[in-house]
Amino acid sequence: MTHTKNQFGVPQYPDTDARRLFVLLSAIDLLERPTASAIADLTGHDKESIDDEVQKLREQYGVVLPKLGEVYRIESWGDVLKKNGVKKFLKG
C-alpha cells in the first residue's frame, strides 16, 4: 500500500498506524529545534496531537523524550526501537 507524501516527501500514514509515531520520532531527531510547530510543519501531523503522540512513544516503546520548554529532546531510543530502522520511515 502506498501513502501520499507531503511537500517535504514525508509519508502521511493513518492516525492509527505505528509508522506515524516513527515519522514523528525521526523528525525530532532531524530538526535542529524540534518544537511542536516545527514538527507539525515537517511531518504534516496536527500540532495539537504532537504531545499525545510523544506520550505514546514513551509508553509503548520506552523512548525517553523530555520536553525542555518548547523543545523536545531524545535522551534514549529505548530498548525496542532501532534509530536507523525508525529513521527510514521519514522518507517512506
ChimeraX attribute file (.defattr): number of C-alpha atoms within 10 A of each C-alpha:
attribute: neighborCount
match mode: 1-to-1
recipient: residues
	/A:1	2
	/A:2	8
	/A:3	11
	/A:4	11
	/A:5	15
	/A:6	13
	/A:7	11
	/A:8	12
	/A:9	13
	/A:10	19
	/A:11	21
	/A:12	20
	/A:13	20
	/A:14	10
	/A:15	11
	/A:16	8
	/A:17	10
	/A:18	12
	/A:19	19
	/A:20	20
	/A:21	21
	/A:22	21
	/A:23	26
	/A:24	25
	/A:25	26
	/A:26	23
	/A:27	20
	/A:28	23
	/A:29	16
	/A:30	13
	/A:31	13
	/A:32	10
	/A:33	15
	/A:34	19
	/A:35	20
	/A:36	19
	/A:37	16
	/A:38	17
	/A:39	24
	/A:40	18
	/A:41	15
	/A:42	20
	/A:43	23
	/A:44	18
	/A:45	21
	/A:46	12
	/A:47	15
	/A:48	11
	/A:49	11
	/A:50	18
	/A:51	13
	/A:52	10
	/A:53	18
	/A:54	20
	/A:55	16
	/A:56	15
	/A:57	22
	/A:58	16
	/A:59	11
	/A:60	9
	/A:61	14
	/A:62	16
	/A:63	21
	/A:64	16
	/A:65	19
	/A:66	15
	/A:67	13
	/A:68	9
	/A:69	7
	/A:70	10
	/A:71	15
	/A:72	21
	/A:73	16
	/A:74	15
	/A:75	10
	/A:76	13
	/A:77	18
	/A:78	16
	/A:79	9
	/A:80	10
	/A:81	15
	/A:82	10
	/A:83	15
	/A:84	9
	/A:85	10
	/A:86	17
	/A:87	18
	/A:88	13
	/A:89	19
	/A:90	22
	/A:91	12
	/A:92	16
